[in-house]
Amino acid sequence: MINQKTISIVIVLFSLFTFMQVSAQCKLTNTAFASGEDIRYDLYLNFGFLNARAGRGSLSVTEANYRGENAYKMVMLLNTSGLAGNIYTVNDTLTSFIDKDLRPLLFTKEAFEGRDYSVERQSYIYEGNKLKIRAFRIWNGEEQFDEVVSSDQCTYDYLSVLPYIRNLDYTGMKPGDRHPIRFISGRKSVNMYVNYQGISSVKANNGEKYEVINLSLTILDEAFSNQKDALKASITNDKNRIPVIIDTTLKIGSVRAVLRDVSGVRHP
């Protein structure tokens, strides 16, 4: 006969196993980048009637301390200039702190896009097999929301998804194959798919040719008019997985970042 003590032990073991499963799912081993990596980009704006170079961008990684925990700090800058920048301004600063298992800890975005100014912040708290995300946004001086989103799945933001896709294993994948993850869009946790689109060769603005893995990120959220192509990335098909091209959909067009220079790579 199974007594109450045995039942309690089984429940504890099951809970521990569940936690280990969820925890393991949220942890990746970083083999692609290191502190000191600095990538510079040329930006291009596409509005249909206009497709022109429009400014500069960058993506950098440094060692950081986040609330006493060793972490990576990633910063992406997007700054338009010239004629295209005068037509539509994009001056964005995205910052993401991720732990050494590549789990997001804090994301902030300060954005001037067109005539709009916004501030966004998402902080992550891991409690057992649960994840709580405090999501906050101010839009043109007015608070839109300040809420806590709960999830039992790994969830990524606009910037922490980049180190995630750089460290995925694409071995054996064929065009059309996809990998599901969760994504925080504003105050909602939504489904995202990393779609594998094959291998190709591209020439960057530093004059170098790279063999790249082409990916698109399908975000199932009405904030993106083209959900199939909400975000695209071409990353080098080598150990560094450097983002050579990043395409992001805007409300009235898209912005493309093309690699111009890179330094501090993990694998020279």
N, C-alpha and C positions, 0 to 999 in steps of 0.2 A: 504494500500500500504506500502511495506517495504521501508523505506528511507535509505539513505547512512549511517546515524549514527547507525541505527540498524544493518546493515551489518557489520560495523566496530566493534561493540560490540561483535557480534557473532564470528568474526574472532579472536578477542582477547581472548574470552572465549575458543574457540577451541584450540588456541595455548597454553594457560595455561593448558588446560586439557591434551594435548599431552605431554607437559613438565612434568606434574605430573605423567603421566603414565610411561614415560621413567625413570624419577627420581626414582619412586617407585620400578621399576624393578631392579634398580641397588643397592638397599639398602636391607641389611639383618640384622636381629637382632642376635647378637652373644650370644649364650647360651652355647657354647662348651668349650671355652678356656679363659684364663686370662693371664695378664702379669706375668712373672715369670715361666711359663711352660718351662720345659727343658726335651727333649727326646733324649736319646742316642741310637745309632744303631750300630750293626755289619753289615759290608758290604760283599757281595758275588758277585763275577764276574762269568758270564757264557758265555763262548765262544764256546760252543759245545764240544770241546775237553777238556775244563777245567771248572770246577765248584767248586770254593773253596772260603773260607773266605779270604777276601782281604783287610780289613782295618776297619776304624771306621767312623761314621757319626753322625750328631746331627741336631736337629731342636729346635730352641728357640724362645720365644716371650717375648718382653719387651715393656714397655711404651716408647713413643718417641714423639718428637715435629718435625713436618714436615712443614716448612714454616709457623710457627705460629699456626698450627692446631694439636690438640691432635690426636695421631695415634698409631698404633701398628707397631713395627719393628720386622720382622721375618727374621731369618738367618738360612740357611741350609748349613752345611759343609759336604763334601764328600771327604775322603782322603784314598787312597789305600796304602798298604804297603806289604812287604813280597814278595814271589815268584810271586803271581798273579799280584801284583802291579808293579813288574819289567817287566812283560810281557806287561801289558797295564796300564799306569798311568792314574788315575782319581783324580785330586786335584781341586775341584770346590768350590767356595763360591757364594751362591745365597742369595741376600738380597732383601726384599720387604717391602715397607712402604704401609700400608693400613689404611684408615680412620675407624672411629668407626662404620660406616655402611658397613664395609668390602669391600669398593671400592678400587681398586689399585690406588696408587699415584705415586710410583716410583719402578722400578725393575732394579737390576743390577746383572750381572753374570760375574765372572772372572773364567775361566776354563782352566786347563791343562788336555787335554785328548789325550792319545797317544803321538804323537809328535807335536800336535797342541796347540797353545795358543790363546785364544779369550777373548775379552771384549765386553759385550753387555749391553745396557742401554735402558730402555723404561720409559719415563715420561708421565704422564697422566694429561690432562687439561679438566675440565668439563665446558662447555659453553652452558647453557640452556639445550636443548635436544640433544646436540651434544657432542661428545667426540673426542678429538684430542690426538694422541699418537705420540710423537717424538721417533723414533726408530733409534738406532745407533749401529754399530758393527765394531770392528777391529778384523781381522783374521790374525794371524802371522805377526803382525806389519803393515798390510795394511788395510786402511779403506774400508770396503765393501759397506756401505751405511750410510746415515744420512738423513732420510726422515720423513715426517709427515703423519701419517695414520689417516684418519677421519672415524668415525662410528657413527651411531645413536643407537647402541646397547651396552649393558654392555660387556666389553671385559676384559679378565683375562690373566695373564702371568703364567709362569711355577710354581711360588711359591704362588701367591695370589689365585690360584685355590684351594689350599688345605684348607684354612679357609672357602672358599665357599662350597666345598663339605662336610665339617664337619658340616655345619649348614643347609644343605638341609633337607627337611622333606621326609623321605622314607616310611612313613606310607602307607600301602596299595599297595606298589609297588611289582611287581612280576618279576622273572627272565626274562630278555628280554625287560623290560620297560626301557626307557631312557629319559634323560632330556637334551634339547639342550641349549648350551650357545655359546658365541663367545670367541675366543682365539687369542692372538697375537703371531704369529710365525715369528720371524725375523722382516721383514717389512710388513708382510701381516696379515690382519685380516681374520681368517678362522673359519669355523664351527667346533664345538666340541660337542660330546655327552657324557654325564655321563651315563654309562650303569649299571643298577642294576643287580647283578648276584647272589643275594640271601644271606642267612645267613649260617655261618659255625663256627667251633671252631678251633682255632689255638693255638699252644704253642709258646710263645716268648722265647727269650734267657735269660730272667730273671727267667725262670722256671714256670711262670704263664700261665694258660690257659685263653683265652679270646673268648667270643662270638663276632664275627665280621660281619660287613656288607661288602660284597665284591663288588668292583666297578672296571670298566675299563673305560678309557677315550679314545674315538675314536677321533683322530685329523685328519681332512681331509686335509692333506698337504703332498706333495711328499717328504718332509724331513724325514719322518718316513717310513721305509721300510714295517713295519707291522702296518698299520693304525688302525686295530681293537684293538691292544694291545700296543699302543704307551706309555701308562702309566696305571699301575694298583695300586690299594690301597685297603687295608683291614683295616677298622676303627672300633673301639670298638662299639658294639651295646648298648651304654649307653649314659649318658648325656655328657661325655667328648669327645666322638668320636675321640679317640686317634689313629693316624695312627700307626698300629702295623707292617704292612708290606707295603713297597713301591717298586714297580718294575718299572724301567725306561729302555727303549730301547736305546741302543747305536748303533753306525754305524756298529760295528762288533760283537755285542752281547748284553748283558743286565747287569744291576747292580741291586741287590736286597738289600734293607735295612730292617733288622729285629730288632725290639725293644729289647734293652738290659737293659735299665733302664729309669724310668720316674719320674719326681718330679714337684711340683708346679702346679698340676692339679686344675682346677676350682672346681670340685666336688670330694672331697676326698672319 
